[in-house]
Amino acid sequence: MMKCGVKCLLAAMLCGGFLWGCGKNEDSMQYVKTAVMYDTLYDMYSYPDEYVGKQYHMVGELYVHNDTEDGENIYSVYCEKGGAGLGLELDWSDFTGLEAGDLITVEGKLERETGSHHGEDVEYLVLRVSLLEKRADP
């Protein structure tokens, strides 16, 4: 049988507290670093159940796409990796003063939405934006 001294007991308490403190909190902000943003967005689309309902903060390029079905602009936070690009649609009321290609900081809650695309019902991810700011050019 192994004897456990004060150091061993302290380590066990710290580990237990660390694991308990790392539980998933839906309300805490998840900061997505620019270096891993593409991989994170890819993962969000691949495993949406692990991401939906959580708050995210990210920095990326504002991408604007005109939906030819209804003529509305669709705004996304966008990033590239190795020549491939991914974006996450933004639900925000006012894009005044912003242009496609602007570097933006965005925060919001990730949710699912259902819509029609080329006559088919589709489910997609959307970031319900709580903060959107244009960043100064580097």
PERAZI-V834430 format. One record per run of one state. SS is the DSSP state (H for helix, E for strand, C for the rest). FROM is the first residue (numbers start at 1). LEN is the number of residues. If there is no record, write none. Layout:
# PERAZI-V834430
ss=<SS	SS>
from=<FROM	FROM>
len=<LEN	LEN>
This chain:
# PERAZI-V834430
ss=<C	H	C	E	C	H	C	H	C	E	C	E	C	E	C	E	C	E	C>
from=<1	6	22	29	32	34	47	48	51	55	67	73	82	84	92	103	118	120	135>
len=<5	16	7	3	2	13	1	3	4	12	6	9	2	8	11	15	2	15	4>
